[in-house]
């Protein structure tokens, strides 16, 4: 299968590090999440930081999505340029960027759209107060990164007092990334919603992490969902239990540049700048990705991404090099100059591949 | 000092994540390495993958450098476009890129320059044989990543037999990154040179890692050096013992977006996409950077990068967020919207900041 994978990737004219997206899988991921949001009657405002791609953005539009989330002012500007009109920046407002935010808000306003920002302090709330934007208050429901702690009620009072008409309460339950399996994920989701529900009746509630949004059968007690990672999923989501292998929709394509069967190693052009040094612990070791293959349906059409070769993990990354472990059964199939697929640990951190994207349609 | 640092960075018009380079420090680093190479009578062919900046490249040119090293064909093309004529790609040749390499070699040849490539297999040697390039054979002197193992003499024979006139033997003693202190570094250097020296008398020898190149008093037994990281150094080089704090020449500038004195945390806009998730172990914990300050000389001129705040490490990174630990003495000096400096663990992995660079001259 490694030989056939390489041959097909070469037939597409690929030569070096790049990103492969399986359109059918990504569209399935998008459709399922959009359907669940629709059934639950909540706003689906997907996070676009994962793909940052105008092409993938159109697949969301095809499912009726017209409101999006981004994680920086720059990303908001970029998607505004490609026609998106209703954008929430779900990253704490940097007061130094207030003039730039005002400019973007005015642009979106002229187009009939709307910009949302996020704050968790009186200082940022005051900086946002002068802008024509929706202001969401970030609440920390247990992740411990940013947000007003859900039980710090007087601090929440102070922040809300600095805002004329808050858009609502927004959280990212990033603690779900520590969960393993549906039960643990659902427990986190239930606790997250409970911690927000009683805080300020009447204010909208927006939640956002992929593990919870992927796992709950329907959304109750919230008004909006903002997952992002689910469009591609990845090895980390698979480990958490938010997806199955056949939902993983993005992989790196890397050329084999070194083969060392005597020590069970393959070296590819595909390093920290391509995959990021994001890692996961599995079986007592740290890995940075896994080798994968294409899927060749009978009939030879609709070739897409396939499965994982569990026995071939990426065991180290330097700036441009990826080192993959593989015994003779793996190395024996490969030659210098072959192309392989590498499943990433975290698909949100593939920015270094974004100028070389291939879509398997 | 944090207040003054923020005020000065704001006075430069900075607002968001960016890279700050201290020109005086970087030029000192370049000059010292160039001088040592000159004294030792070896070719100084610095690796440009660390900075990837035309501006920094000119500081090398000012020290007489006209031969450079890069780690990809694309990087070679980029520096060729800005006038560099003698370039070695010190990354194993990907045979699929042979046409692109041929094209670049022809371009450099027309300009009176020369392209070098690196191989460690018969397959890659054959792919290179048809090109008008210098062919270096990569030797593994103990790092264990790529290269013909120094003691695999028959394999070296096979690779050399496939090359008409090899340019020489090239190694990267990356094992020096595991060393701590001058003695351990020098031991690795001595062993590296010894392993290459006897291999093929008459062939040139090129070495490249920053710890060894920074530490040896002079270069004996080699013909060329290719360090890269030394231009900026970083926390990892400081931990290894290759540099002193006042040689570190590049830091990230990040806005404070969240302040949580109740749990000794500061959150900045500066995450994995900016600093990379490269980490180091220190005092039993994993850190991703450290807070820093500017240096304000008496008289108010020549403001440059300053020192490290050891008590304020970056304890976690997500895509856009950096989480810094700091007690009341740190958080008490900071406000939302202040700018801070973050020293990186590995200055070669700051590509996400390269479109927003400020030079302190």
Contacts between the chains, C-beta under 8 A, distances in Angstrom:
chain1	res1	chain2	res2	distance
A	10	B	96	7.3
A	14	B	96	8.0
A	15	B	94	7.0
A	15	B	96	4.0
A	15	B	97	5.5
A	15	B	100	7.6
A	16	B	73	7.7
A	16	B	74	8.0
A	16	B	94	6.5
A	16	B	96	7.1
A	16	B	97	6.3
A	49	B	319	6.3
A	49	B	320	7.6
A	71	B	319	6.5
A	71	B	320	4.8
A	72	B	269	7.5
A	72	B	320	6.2
A	73	B	16	7.7
A	91	B	257	7.3
A	91	B	269	7.0
A	91	B	320	5.8
A	91	B	321	7.8
A	92	B	257	3.9
A	92	B	258	5.5
A	92	B	267	7.2
A	92	B	269	7.9
A	93	B	257	7.2
A	94	B	15	7.0
A	94	B	16	6.4
A	94	B	255	4.4
A	94	B	257	5.4
A	94	B	269	5.9
A	94	B	337	6.5
A	95	B	336	6.3
A	95	B	337	3.6
A	96	B	10	7.3
A	96	B	14	8.0
A	96	B	15	3.9
A	96	B	16	7.1
A	96	B	255	5.7
A	96	B	337	5.5
A	96	B	339	7.4
A	97	B	15	5.6
A	97	B	16	6.3
A	97	B	255	7.8
A	100	B	15	7.6
A	120	B	258	6.3
A	121	B	258	7.2
A	121	B	259	6.8
A	121	B	336	5.1
A	123	B	335	6.4
A	123	B	336	4.0
A	123	B	337	6.6
A	124	B	257	7.4
A	124	B	336	5.4
A	124	B	337	7.7
A	127	B	336	7.9
A	127	B	337	7.0
A	144	B	263	7.2
A	145	B	258	8.0
A	145	B	267	6.7
A	145	B	316	7.9
A	145	B	318	7.2
A	145	B	321	6.2
A	145	B	323	6.4
A	146	B	257	7.5
A	146	B	258	4.5
A	146	B	267	5.3
A	146	B	321	7.0
A	174	B	318	7.3
A	255	B	94	4.4
A	255	B	96	5.7
A	255	B	97	7.8
A	257	B	91	7.4
A	257	B	92	3.9
A	257	B	93	7.2
A	257	B	94	5.4
A	257	B	124	7.4
A	257	B	146	7.5
A	258	B	92	5.5
A	258	B	120	6.2
A	258	B	121	7.2
A	258	B	145	8.0
A	258	B	146	4.5
A	259	B	121	6.8
A	263	B	144	7.3
A	267	B	92	7.2
A	267	B	145	6.7
A	267	B	146	5.3
A	269	B	72	7.5
A	269	B	91	7.1
A	269	B	92	7.9
A	269	B	94	5.8
A	272	B	276	6.0
A	272	B	278	6.9
A	272	B	349	5.7
A	273	B	349	6.9
A	273	B	351	5.7
A	276	B	272	6.0
A	276	B	276	6.8
A	276	B	277	5.9
A	277	B	276	5.9
A	277	B	277	4.2
A	277	B	278	5.5
A	277	B	279	7.7
A	277	B	349	7.8
A	278	B	272	6.9
A	278	B	277	5.5
A	279	B	277	7.7
A	316	B	145	7.9
A	318	B	145	7.2
A	318	B	174	7.4
A	319	B	49	6.3
A	319	B	71	6.5
A	319	B	348	5.3
A	319	B	349	6.5
A	320	B	49	7.6
A	320	B	71	4.9
A	320	B	72	6.2
A	320	B	91	5.8
A	321	B	91	7.8
A	321	B	145	6.2
A	321	B	146	7.0
A	323	B	145	6.4
A	335	B	123	6.4
A	336	B	95	6.3
A	336	B	121	5.1
A	336	B	123	4.0
A	336	B	124	5.4
A	336	B	127	7.9
A	337	B	94	6.5
A	337	B	95	3.6
A	337	B	96	5.5
A	337	B	123	6.7
A	337	B	124	7.8
A	337	B	127	7.1
A	339	B	96	7.4
A	348	B	319	5.3
A	349	B	272	5.7
A	349	B	273	6.9
A	349	B	277	7.8
A	349	B	319	6.5
A	351	B	273	5.7
A	351	B	352	6.9
A	352	B	351	6.9
